[in-house]
Amino acid sequence: MKLNHWTLALAAAGVVSMGAVAQAEEATESVKTLISGTTISGYVSTSALWNPGTGTAYPAAISAFHGGSNTAGKNDGFNLDHINLTISKAMDEGEWAAGYKAELWFGDDAFGLATGNRGGAEDLAIKQAYVALRAPVGNGIDFKMGVFDTPIGHESTNVADNPHFTRSLAWSLQPTTHTGLSAAYRFNDMFAVTAGIVNGRGAVINAKNQNVGGAGGATLGTESSKGYFGGIELTAPDDWGFLAGSKLHAQVLDSPNTRTADTLDIHVGAILNTPVEAWKVGISYYYRGNMTPAALAATTPGSVFAHAGGKNYASVWGLYNSYQATEKLALNLRAEYLSASERTVYLGAAADDDPNNEMFSLTTTVDYSLWENVISRLEVRWDTSLTGGGAGDSPFGGVAAAGGPGADEKNNFLVALNVIYKF
């Protein structure tokens, strides 16, 4: 035990005892050991949005792809999106390694996760909070238990991890986080699998999908339904030429909501290298089907897949292009086509309903790294409805009024400036 001269002087004067000093030193070393390897990281996301042609009285409902709670209120102005704060300790290479991750969101977007207080209107959300464990079986099975990001989908909920500021059409179909247990196993450099069991596809922490039935839909006991997911990832080997390192991944999530409901999510995606080193291509297909045998429910225009009931589906094809023009300049493009069953994306009058709802979206983003640790990007997005034509037959409909867009508006434009500081 090494003591400084002030501690020795206090001990000699009888102010402190050597035993107390020894205990304090041991406690300090214990704390240092516990926090060793712990890291703090995150980002602050801000934005400025402009919806040309809509006017402040008619914000397009498609702004839900901003990913926040008051999404319409984000239009035509400056915004603090959210603050991400992550405290974590990664697992080491040991056979019985352990770690943890606690990821928090602060700000208006936090309510969009609906994770806290059983979905209450909060400006603080627990995005992830799990314990990570490794079991020495084969190459090692890595477990997560707690709240973790969904394994389903091509894009991340964290805006800083995506090539674009706005989320994709497919992102509006997928879940965000789960409460449960997941396991991941890598057989070799080419092949890895994941599997898990979760409370359901909803983000609300600890919420259970209880069986219902009987008179008035009363809950039958406390037993709850669980969701199950599985996924695979294939990585091209080094001897595949320019395709080396390219990845193909697929995931399935089956999540019963009640005894009579079942939602199925399927995603297949790929990230491909090309003969041009600076150019990468992504391909994504997402399907969500709701097998609830109930009558079609009304939906709000712009709320993609908003039905609470009904046998309906939506699928999205996505194409991503990313070109790193210079060390600082990146050009990104995303094109998507959505096809959905009748009245899944938007609800029109019965007389002019289309058999299918169809949409197309094109997003271009210029990303220029002028400052260190800062993402600064300018984005232009166009969404258009390919079907419909009557009142309510569009996801972009505003309030029908003189001089304003009607409820059959078929196009929506967005210009966004997104500035993020990562720490």
Backbone torsions as a table, in degrees:
resi	resn	phi	psi	omega
1	MET	NA	127.1	-178.3
2	LYS	-106.1	123.1	-178.1
3	LEU	-115.9	143.3	176.9
4	ASN	-81.8	170.7	-172.4
5	HIS	-69.3	-27.5	177.5
6	TRP	-68.0	-40.6	178.6
7	THR	-64.6	-41.5	178.4
8	LEU	-63.1	-38.9	-179.7
9	ALA	-66.3	-43.3	178.5
10	LEU	-63.8	-39.1	178.4
11	ALA	-65.9	-40.7	179.8
12	ALA	-65.0	-32.9	180.0
13	ALA	-81.4	-5.2	179.5
14	GLY	81.6	9.2	179.8
15	VAL	-70.3	-41.3	176.6
16	VAL	-126.4	156.4	178.0
17	SER	-96.8	153.0	178.6
18	MET	-64.4	-30.4	178.2
19	GLY	-65.6	-42.8	179.5
20	ALA	-65.5	-38.5	178.7
21	VAL	-63.5	-42.9	-179.4
22	ALA	-62.7	-42.6	179.4
23	GLN	-64.0	-40.3	179.6
24	ALA	-64.7	-41.1	179.0
25	GLU	-64.5	-41.9	179.4
26	GLU	-64.8	-39.7	178.9
27	ALA	-64.0	-40.7	179.4
28	THR	-62.9	-44.2	179.6
29	GLU	-64.6	-35.8	179.1
30	SER	-64.5	-42.7	178.6
31	VAL	-63.5	-42.3	179.3
32	LYS	-61.1	-38.9	179.2
33	THR	-66.2	-41.6	-177.5
34	LEU	-66.0	-38.1	-176.7
35	ILE	-92.4	-2.2	178.5
36	SER	-61.0	130.6	-178.9
37	GLY	88.8	-8.3	178.2
38	THR	-75.4	133.9	-179.9
39	THR	-122.1	151.0	175.1
40	ILE	-119.9	126.3	-178.6
41	SER	-146.7	179.2	178.5
42	GLY	152.9	-159.6	179.0
43	TYR	-162.6	163.8	173.1
44	VAL	-120.6	123.0	-177.8
45	SER	-109.9	126.6	175.8
46	THR	-126.3	158.9	-178.3
47	SER	-153.7	159.2	170.9
48	ALA	-132.2	122.1	-173.1
49	LEU	-118.4	144.8	176.4
50	TRP	-139.9	126.6	175.8
51	ASN	-106.4	95.1	-176.2
52	PRO	-60.8	132.7	171.1
53	GLY	87.5	-10.3	-175.8
54	THR	-90.6	-30.3	-174.6
55	GLY	77.9	156.2	-175.6
56	THR	-68.8	-19.9	-179.1
57	ALA	-82.3	-10.5	-174.4
58	TYR	-131.5	61.9	178.6
59	PRO	-67.3	136.7	-178.8
60	ALA	-71.3	136.2	-178.2
61	ALA	-67.2	-18.7	-179.0
62	ILE	-65.2	-8.5	178.5
63	SER	-63.5	-4.1	174.7
64	ALA	-57.6	-20.7	-179.9
65	PHE	-75.0	-2.4	171.5
66	HIS	-69.7	-23.5	174.1
67	GLY	88.2	13.7	-178.3
68	GLY	-112.1	-167.4	-178.6
69	SER	-90.2	-53.2	-179.4
70	ASN	-94.4	62.9	-169.1
71	THR	-67.1	-39.4	178.3
72	ALA	-64.5	-33.8	179.4
73	GLY	-69.5	-12.9	177.8
74	LYS	-77.6	-21.2	-173.8
75	ASN	-66.0	148.9	172.5
76	ASP	54.6	51.4	177.7
77	GLY	179.7	-178.0	178.6
78	PHE	-94.4	144.9	-174.0
79	ASN	-142.3	142.7	160.4
80	LEU	-91.8	112.1	-177.5
81	ASP	-73.2	-66.0	176.2
82	HIS	-168.1	164.1	174.1
83	ILE	-113.0	127.2	177.7
84	ASN	-104.5	124.8	177.8
85	LEU	-124.5	120.7	-177.1
86	THR	-122.5	125.3	174.3
87	ILE	-116.8	123.6	-173.0
88	SER	-151.5	161.7	172.1
89	LYS	-137.4	113.4	-177.9
90	ALA	-73.4	150.6	175.3
91	MET	-69.6	143.2	176.1
92	ASP	-84.4	-167.5	-176.6
93	GLU	-87.8	4.6	-178.7
94	GLY	-66.8	157.9	-178.8
95	GLU	-66.2	-37.2	179.9
96	TRP	-111.1	49.8	-176.6
97	ALA	-72.2	154.6	178.4
98	ALA	-144.4	154.0	177.8
99	GLY	-163.8	-170.0	179.7
100	TYR	-159.0	166.5	175.0
101	LYS	-148.2	131.7	175.0
102	ALA	-128.3	112.8	-176.2
103	GLU	-120.1	122.0	-175.5
104	LEU	-117.2	147.6	171.7
105	TRP	-115.9	134.6	173.8
106	PHE	-119.9	143.6	177.0
107	GLY	113.5	-177.0	-172.9
108	ASP	-60.2	-38.0	-178.6
109	ASP	-65.1	-20.4	-177.3
110	ALA	-59.5	-34.9	-179.8
111	PHE	-66.1	-27.1	179.2
112	GLY	-63.7	-24.9	177.1
113	LEU	-76.3	-28.3	178.9
114	ALA	51.6	46.3	-177.7
115	THR	-100.4	-25.4	-173.5
116	GLY	-96.3	150.8	173.1
117	ASN	52.2	43.3	-180.0
118	ARG	52.8	41.6	175.4
119	GLY	89.4	14.4	180.0
120	GLY	-67.9	164.6	-178.9
121	ALA	-77.4	93.5	-175.8
122	GLU	-119.1	152.1	170.9
123	ASP	-99.2	12.5	176.1
124	LEU	-134.8	130.8	179.1
125	ALA	-136.2	142.5	172.1
126	ILE	-87.6	106.6	-179.6
127	LYS	-78.1	-46.5	174.8
128	GLN	-141.1	144.8	173.1
129	ALA	-161.3	100.7	-175.8
130	TYR	-144.7	159.9	172.4
131	VAL	-100.0	131.1	179.7
132	ALA	-105.6	132.3	-177.0
133	LEU	-136.2	149.6	175.0
134	ARG	-123.1	134.8	175.1
135	ALA	-111.3	132.5	-175.2
136	PRO	-78.0	66.4	176.0
137	VAL	-110.6	115.9	-176.6
138	GLY	62.0	-124.1	177.7
139	ASN	-80.8	-1.8	-179.9
140	GLY	106.3	124.9	175.4
141	ILE	-99.6	124.4	179.6
142	ASP	-99.3	122.6	-178.0
143	PHE	-107.7	150.3	167.7
144	LYS	-128.7	131.5	176.2
145	MET	-132.2	124.4	-176.2
146	GLY	138.2	-136.3	179.5
147	VAL	-109.4	125.1	-177.1
148	PHE	-142.6	160.1	178.9
149	ASP	-61.6	147.6	177.6
150	THR	-64.6	142.0	175.3
151	PRO	-82.9	-1.8	-173.8
152	ILE	-93.4	130.1	172.1
153	GLY	118.1	166.7	-176.0
154	HIS	-97.3	-27.9	-177.3
155	GLU	-111.1	159.0	-180.0
156	SER	-94.8	153.0	172.1
157	THR	-67.0	-32.7	177.5
158	ASN	-71.2	115.0	-175.9
159	VAL	-62.6	-28.9	-178.7
160	ALA	-69.6	-16.8	-178.1
161	ASP	-94.3	-2.8	-177.0
162	ASN	-104.0	155.3	177.6
163	PRO	-74.9	-13.9	-178.9
164	HIS	-126.1	158.0	177.5
165	PHE	-75.0	-53.4	178.5
166	THR	-75.8	150.9	178.2
167	ARG	-83.3	166.8	-177.0
168	SER	-80.1	167.7	171.9
169	LEU	-60.3	-39.6	-179.8
170	ALA	-64.1	-34.4	-179.4
171	TRP	-61.4	-30.7	-179.8
172	SER	-70.0	-15.0	178.9
173	LEU	-91.3	-28.9	-170.5
174	GLN	-84.5	159.6	171.1
175	PRO	-73.5	172.5	179.2
176	THR	-109.2	-56.7	179.5
177	THR	-134.1	163.1	177.5
178	HIS	-132.4	155.6	168.7
179	THR	-110.4	119.2	-177.0
180	GLY	171.8	-149.1	-176.7
181	LEU	-132.3	130.0	176.4
182	SER	-126.1	155.7	178.5
183	ALA	-136.6	137.6	179.7
184	ALA	-128.4	138.8	-179.6
185	TYR	-139.3	130.5	177.4
186	ARG	-108.7	116.2	179.2
187	PHE	-72.6	-41.9	179.7
188	ASN	-162.0	-169.0	-178.1
189	ASP	-67.6	-15.6	-175.2
190	MET	-101.6	-24.1	-167.1
191	PHE	-137.3	126.1	177.0
192	ALA	-140.0	152.0	-179.6
193	VAL	-133.2	154.7	173.1
194	THR	-134.5	154.6	176.7
195	ALA	-156.9	157.2	179.3
196	GLY	-171.2	168.3	175.4
197	ILE	-129.2	132.6	-174.2
198	VAL	-135.3	164.6	178.5
199	ASN	-64.5	-30.6	-178.9
200	GLY	166.7	-170.2	-177.8
201	ARG	-91.8	-5.9	178.6
202	GLY	-76.9	153.5	-176.5
203	ALA	-86.8	-11.4	-175.8
204	VAL	-65.6	123.1	-174.9
205	ILE	-65.1	133.8	176.3
206	ASN	69.0	2.8	178.9
207	ALA	-70.3	135.9	-179.0
208	LYS	-109.8	147.0	173.7
209	ASN	-94.5	93.0	-175.0
210	GLN	-81.9	148.2	174.8
211	ASN	-67.1	137.6	179.3
212	VAL	-127.7	159.3	178.9
213	GLY	164.0	-170.9	179.5
214	GLY	75.3	-171.6	-177.4
215	ALA	-63.2	126.7	177.4
216	GLY	69.4	15.2	178.8
217	GLY	69.2	31.8	-176.9
218	ALA	-64.1	145.9	178.4
219	THR	-67.4	133.9	179.7
220	LEU	-96.3	94.6	179.1
221	GLY	69.5	-158.3	-177.1
222	THR	-112.4	-2.3	-179.4
223	GLU	-65.9	135.3	-177.1
224	SER	-117.3	154.8	175.2
225	SER	-81.4	151.8	-179.6
226	LYS	-120.6	155.5	173.9
227	GLY	-102.7	152.2	-177.6
228	TYR	-131.7	138.1	177.9
229	PHE	-134.8	157.3	175.7
230	GLY	-151.0	153.3	-179.3
231	GLY	-156.6	158.5	176.0
232	ILE	-131.5	153.4	174.8
233	GLU	-137.2	127.2	178.0
234	LEU	-113.7	133.8	179.8
235	THR	-119.6	128.4	-179.3
236	ALA	-66.8	134.2	-177.6
237	PRO	-72.1	170.7	-175.0
238	ASP	-66.0	-23.7	-176.7
239	ASP	-89.8	16.2	178.6
240	TRP	-96.0	21.7	176.8
241	GLY	65.6	-136.3	-176.7
242	PHE	-66.1	-19.4	178.9
243	LEU	-79.1	-7.9	-179.1
244	ALA	-54.5	131.4	-178.7
245	GLY	89.4	-10.2	176.4
246	SER	-64.9	151.0	-174.4
247	LYS	-127.7	141.6	172.2
248	LEU	-123.0	129.1	-179.3
249	HIS	-138.4	150.1	179.5
250	ALA	-143.8	141.3	179.9
251	GLN	-140.5	150.7	176.6
252	VAL	-134.2	135.7	176.0
253	LEU	-129.8	121.0	176.6
254	ASP	-112.6	115.9	-172.6
255	SER	-132.9	94.8	173.9
256	PRO	-64.4	138.9	177.6
257	ASN	-97.1	-39.9	177.1
258	THR	-142.8	-171.6	178.3
259	ARG	-66.0	-20.9	-173.7
260	THR	-116.2	12.3	-177.3
261	ALA	-129.2	150.8	179.6
262	ASP	-155.8	125.8	177.2
263	THR	-114.0	129.7	-178.1
264	LEU	-116.2	125.2	175.4
265	ASP	-113.4	131.1	177.7
266	ILE	-132.3	131.0	176.6
267	HIS	-136.3	135.6	173.7
268	VAL	-130.1	129.5	-177.8
269	GLY	-147.2	162.8	178.7
270	ALA	-147.6	146.7	172.1
271	ILE	-122.7	113.2	-169.7
272	LEU	-114.5	132.5	168.1
273	ASN	-77.8	156.6	-177.9
274	THR	-125.7	171.5	176.2
275	PRO	-59.7	-23.3	174.9
276	VAL	-90.7	112.9	-171.5
277	GLU	-56.3	-34.8	-175.9
278	ALA	-82.1	-5.4	-174.1
279	TRP	-111.8	125.6	176.4
280	LYS	-124.1	148.0	-178.2
281	VAL	-123.8	135.6	175.3
282	GLY	-119.0	142.8	178.2
283	ILE	-128.9	136.8	-177.0
284	SER	-142.9	138.2	171.0
285	TYR	-130.4	127.3	-179.9
286	TYR	-127.0	134.6	177.9
287	TYR	-129.7	134.3	172.7
288	ARG	-132.2	125.0	179.1
289	GLY	-123.7	136.4	178.8
290	ASN	-114.2	116.0	-175.0
291	MET	-100.7	26.0	178.8
292	THR	-68.5	120.6	-179.0
293	PRO	-80.8	62.1	-179.7
294	ALA	-126.8	166.5	179.6
295	ALA	-66.4	151.3	178.0
296	LEU	-59.1	132.6	179.2
297	ALA	-97.7	156.6	178.1
298	ALA	-69.1	150.6	179.4
299	THR	-133.7	160.4	178.5
300	THR	-92.2	129.2	177.7
301	PRO	-52.2	132.9	179.3
302	GLY	96.3	-14.3	178.0
303	SER	-92.9	92.3	-175.2
304	VAL	-61.9	129.9	-179.3
305	PHE	54.2	55.5	-174.7
306	ALA	-94.3	-2.9	-176.3
307	HIS	-63.4	138.6	173.7
308	ALA	-85.2	-20.8	-177.8
309	GLY	-150.1	175.2	179.3
310	GLY	103.7	146.6	175.5
311	LYS	-80.4	96.2	-177.7
312	ASN	-137.4	166.6	-177.0
313	TYR	-149.1	163.5	170.6
314	ALA	-150.0	140.8	177.3
315	SER	-136.2	148.6	-176.7
316	VAL	-135.3	127.9	168.9
317	TRP	-98.5	133.3	-179.3
318	GLY	-130.3	141.2	175.9
319	LEU	-125.8	126.3	-178.2
320	TYR	-117.1	136.8	173.5
321	ASN	-128.8	132.8	178.4
322	SER	-133.2	127.5	-178.9
323	TYR	-129.3	117.6	178.6
324	GLN	-87.9	88.8	-173.1
325	ALA	-65.1	-43.8	177.3
326	THR	-138.5	-177.8	178.8
327	GLU	-60.0	-31.8	-176.3
328	LYS	-104.8	-23.8	-171.9
329	LEU	-104.3	126.0	175.6
330	ALA	-126.6	138.9	178.1
331	LEU	-115.7	126.0	-176.8
332	ASN	-126.1	140.8	178.4
333	LEU	-136.3	138.8	177.8
334	ARG	-133.5	126.6	176.4
335	ALA	-122.7	134.5	-177.0
336	GLU	-137.6	147.2	174.3
337	TYR	-127.5	123.6	-179.8
338	LEU	-111.9	133.9	173.6
339	SER	-127.8	131.7	-175.9
340	ALA	-141.7	160.0	179.0
341	SER	-70.7	167.5	-175.7
342	GLU	-52.7	128.4	175.1
343	ARG	64.0	22.1	176.7
344	THR	-82.4	-43.5	-178.7
345	VAL	-93.1	-38.9	177.7
346	TYR	-146.5	152.4	-173.7
347	LEU	-113.2	118.7	177.3
348	GLY	-111.8	178.1	175.8
349	ALA	-65.2	147.7	-175.4
350	ALA	-58.2	-29.8	-175.9
351	ALA	-69.7	-27.9	-176.6
352	ASP	-123.2	20.3	175.4
353	ASP	-62.4	142.2	173.8
354	ASP	-91.7	148.6	177.6
355	PRO	-58.8	-31.3	179.4
356	ASN	-135.6	149.8	171.3
357	ASN	-96.9	132.5	-179.2
358	GLU	-133.6	140.3	179.1
359	MET	-139.7	154.2	173.1
360	PHE	-130.7	140.4	-179.0
361	SER	-135.8	136.4	177.6
362	LEU	-131.5	125.3	-177.9
363	THR	-127.9	127.8	175.8
364	THR	-120.4	136.7	-176.5
365	THR	-136.7	130.7	174.2
366	VAL	-106.4	119.0	-176.6
367	ASP	-113.4	118.8	-179.5
368	TYR	-127.6	120.2	-177.3
369	SER	-89.3	86.3	-179.0
370	LEU	-84.7	-36.0	-179.1
371	TRP	-112.0	149.6	178.3
372	GLU	-67.1	137.3	178.9
373	ASN	67.9	11.5	-177.3
374	VAL	-116.0	130.5	168.9
375	ILE	-95.7	119.1	177.9
376	SER	-127.9	117.7	-173.6
377	ARG	-144.1	147.0	178.5
378	LEU	-113.9	129.9	-173.4
379	GLU	-127.0	139.2	173.0
380	VAL	-124.4	126.9	-176.2
381	ARG	-128.2	139.3	176.2
382	TRP	-128.7	124.1	173.9
383	ASP	-117.9	138.6	179.2
384	THR	-139.4	142.8	175.2
385	SER	-89.1	127.0	-177.4
386	LEU	-92.0	-7.4	178.9
387	THR	-132.0	176.8	179.2
388	GLY	90.0	-174.2	-178.7
389	GLY	159.3	-14.5	178.8
390	GLY	-101.0	178.5	-179.7
391	ALA	-58.1	127.9	178.9
392	GLY	82.3	-0.7	-177.2
393	ASP	-89.1	39.9	177.3
394	SER	-154.9	144.1	176.1
395	PRO	-76.6	-2.9	-175.9
396	PHE	-109.5	8.9	-173.1
397	GLY	-65.3	132.4	173.2
398	GLY	-98.2	-149.4	178.3
399	VAL	-94.2	124.9	179.8
400	ALA	-65.9	115.9	-178.7
401	ALA	-156.8	158.3	-179.7
402	ALA	-60.0	128.1	177.9
403	GLY	82.0	-4.1	-179.5
404	GLY	-117.1	166.3	179.5
405	PRO	-66.9	143.7	179.6
406	GLY	-86.3	-178.8	-178.1
407	ALA	-75.4	-2.5	179.0
408	ASP	-108.8	23.5	178.7
409	GLU	-59.9	127.7	-173.3
410	LYS	-104.5	-7.0	-177.6
411	ASN	-131.1	149.5	174.4
412	ASN	-140.5	134.6	179.5
413	PHE	-120.9	144.0	179.4
414	LEU	-141.0	134.0	170.7
415	VAL	-117.6	127.0	-174.2
416	ALA	-134.1	136.8	169.6
417	LEU	-110.7	122.9	-177.5
418	ASN	-121.3	124.8	179.2
419	VAL	-124.3	123.8	-176.1
420	ILE	-129.0	133.2	172.2
421	TYR	-106.4	124.5	179.2
422	LYS	-104.0	133.2	178.4
423	PHE	-128.6	NA	NA
